[in-house]
Amino acid sequence: MPRRALPPQLRLRRRRGDTTAAPVTGVHSPRLADFVRAPSYRIVANQSEVQIGRSVRGGTWQEPAQLATWIAGRGTMDVPCYAPAVQVDEGETHVFKWRVKPRYVTTRYAYSIRISSPAVVSLTITIDGVAHPYTAWPRAQAVNQTYFVDRDVQSSAVAELELSVTGADSQPSGTVLVEAISIEAVPRALVLCDDNECGVQGELFRPRNPIIQRNIHDALIDRIDNLRDVTRRPSMLQHARSDLDPWTVAGSPVSLFDDGVAMLMPNYYGADGTGVVSWAALVKCSTSATAGTIDVSNIASGTNADQIVIPTNTTSWTWIEGGTGFDVDAEDNAAPDGRRLARNDDATFVATRTAGAGTISIATLSIWS
């Protein structure tokens, strides 16, 4: 999909502590009349109204139109909440990076982070080059703090998200702990009625309006495939340990997680048994002669289903993607919990040094659909 500057109605002036909308002038954008308001709750379309032999009524399509707009305006978890369990010492700056494939409709992110410390400590959180204050409290009082950041352009291309945590100059060593991080694509209140954002004007289906192809087919049915992309899960797994506390591989193969990681793809067509996911790792080697691999195995794809190859001369932090990706289970729409065959499709990730005598560092593992 094309990249497009955010329209004034959806852009905000980035001021510390200010989360209210403020139009930005000088940007070419669609008219406000081209947008439709997304419902705040899920619309349940009455399918029994559509039957062979019954009269075609415009009102029958109002609920599907509202449902499509609700789907388009929903937010997503581009970085699902996880626990980095990283300690930040005095004066250190830990950089966390994730590789995601956002939905085109995403215009704003909510970065949430929780940090604890035995004593109250003032830290600095930096997002997109903008520094924000953060006060870390003892664990019993620690709360998530959220920072809203706007995307510069709309795009569904794979992109990098980044957040850094800088310790205070006088904090006790080994006391500040990053407990949780998540990044949410904030739901949209207004959605553009076009092939990219898939909003649908409910006015087209009001009683006594003409029932024509432009309304039903062009505005709704022909955009179903685009709407499936809107429902895509931008992230199946996101785990960043920061550049100062990565996984390390120096000799024997290392399993990145203590247990398998369960993943489920959306079942877009009702009969999907599996779906393909892409993945990447942020890696670095301590010497130019060092090289390695990361292998993934799971139930849907089998042993060593795909591999990330870390070549020699990777001496600075570099994103390296897997080969063709690997299959994971698609949801079973008939199962209450969505699990196929009543089991988890657990994936394991093993890193191995294949050349040299140095150390391989892995700061992030990212998986997206």
Secondary structure, DSSP 8 states (H G I E B T S, - for coil): ---EE--GGG----BTTB-S----SS-----GGGEEE--SS-----GGG--TTS---GGGGHHHHHHHHHHHH--EEEEEEE---EEE-TT-EEEEEEEE---TT--EEEEEEEEE-SS-EEEEEEETTEEEEEEEB-TTT---EEEEEE-SEE--S-EEEEEEEE--TT--TT-EEEEEEEEEE---SEEESSTTT----GGGGSTTS---HIIIIIHTGGGHHHHHHHT--S-SEEEE--TTS-EEESSS-EESSSS-EE--B--SSS---EEEEEEEEEEEESSTT-EEEEEEEETTTEEEEEEEEE-TT--S-EEEE-SS-EEEEB--TTSTT--GGGS--EEEEEEEEEESSS-EEEEEEEEE-
